[in-house]
Amino acid sequence: MKTLIRAIVDTAALRQNLARVRATAPASRVMAVIKANAYGHGLVPAARALAETDGYAVARLDEGLALRAAGLTNRILLLEGVFSPDQLAIAAQQRFDLMVHSFEQLQMLEGRGGSETVSAWLKVDSGMNRLGFRIEQFAEAHQRLTRIANVAPDPTLVTHLANADDRRDPKTVEQLSAFGATTAGTPGARSIANSAAVLAWPESRADWVRPGLLLYGVSPFPSGNGADLGLHPAMTLQTEVIAVKIVKSGETVGYGGSWRAERDTRMAVVAAGYGDGYPRSTPSGAPVLVNGRRAPLIGRVSMDMVTVDVTDLPAVGTGDPVVLWGGGVPVEEVARRAGTIPYELICGVSQRVQHEMR
Ligand SMILES: *Cc1c(COP(=O)(O)O)cnc(C)c1O
């Protein structure tokens, strides 16, 4: 049985976006970032669609284990590493590459007995001030890491950019130069670029790029959308009309009565709400596609439903398809209307939404 609301994922689009990353950064290997259920696209099916990548990056051990359980033997990087000796033992046994960003993690590696060789990625905090060794700690961290017998030689040197989505922000230049100076003369591959940096900062591409959002065809920049960048948006969040009714001029719609009809209005009630991941902050006037045509949201988003003004569309009936994002309504546009970023919308598609890979 099909659920009313579905996240339809275009696997050809995922492949095309990966090809786009390769064409943009031809000298770099690609760690396809598929954390958070592949940004809401479905972890294992998205991983399969992206099989041409050089490796997968996930945030947590569980995500890596789910990929192995599905039979994927590719290189897998845990972007935050491990947080206990037990996790480390499992990760080593599964041949996961590990980010090493703290002295606690170093200590765990130093104390590990196992014979499997672990590939480590050493994370330098070049100014984002989130994970990673501070610049003044790098030499010690690197020396300790490379002395561990069951860690592969020449760890990949990593940093993460805080402001890469702003093409003019001097912060990125500062981070690149801090990272370059800190790691100068140290052997090992380099990895810096997320999606925005792949496109906007050629000097950041280095040996490994780590694109996430780009692979899903979504723009990492504050304006414009993926299609403008030649990307192929992969997700369509689609549902159906479940009722059509008339609202008389002067009446209000929905919780709080936040929207009032200025004319007799034909309204479609649509099966999608914040319980599916459609943001409650989306205001009246935001577009959805009903039978392929744009129509404005009216009233508040509720848990299971939204309401849409279809007065100006040809007859709309129960069962007609409604696209919340995808196709003619880019997810970037919905995010902007809702006061958030497209990352949050696609990652937030909830469990009751069925995925349909095409
Ligand atoms: C999530 C993540 C990425 C991917 O970021 P995008 O902006 O989606 O490309 C890259 N590197 C690290 C360390 C991350 O956590």
The ligand as an SDF file (V2000), in Angstrom:
LIG
                    3D

 15 15  0  0  0  0  0  0  0  0999 V2000
   28.1540   17.2590    6.8420 C   0  0  0  0  0  0  0  0  0  0  0  0
   29.5860   17.4600    6.5410 C   0  0  0  0  0  0  0  0  0  0  0  0
   30.0260   17.6900    5.2300 C   0  0  0  0  0  0  0  0  0  0  0  0
   29.0620   17.8820    4.0610 C   0  0  0  0  0  0  0  0  0  0  0  0
   28.5420   19.2010    4.0920 O   0  0  0  0  0  0  0  0  0  0  0  0
   27.6580   19.7620    2.8780 P   0  0  0  0  0  0  0  0  0  0  0  0
   27.5260   21.2090    3.1960 O   0  0  0  0  0  0  0  0  0  0  0  0
   26.3500   19.0510    2.9220 O   0  0  0  0  0  0  0  0  0  0  0  0
   28.4080   19.4970    1.6410 O   0  0  0  0  0  0  0  0  0  0  0  0
   31.3850   17.7350    5.0000 C   0  0  0  0  0  0  0  0  0  0  0  0
   32.2700   17.5940    6.0070 N   0  0  0  0  0  0  0  0  0  0  0  0
   31.8860   17.4190    7.2910 C   0  0  0  0  0  0  0  0  0  0  0  0
   32.9160   17.2880    8.3430 C   0  0  0  0  0  0  0  0  0  0  0  0
   30.5380   17.3630    7.5930 C   0  0  0  0  0  0  0  0  0  0  0  0
   30.1680   17.1920    8.8690 O   0  0  0  0  0  0  0  0  0  0  0  0
  1  2  1  0
  2  3  1  0
  2 14  2  0
  3  4  1  0
  3 10  2  0
  4  5  1  0
  5  6  1  0
  6  7  2  0
  6  8  1  0
  6  9  1  0
 10 11  1  0
 11 12  2  0
 12 13  1  0
 12 14  1  0
 14 15  1  0
M  END
$$$$
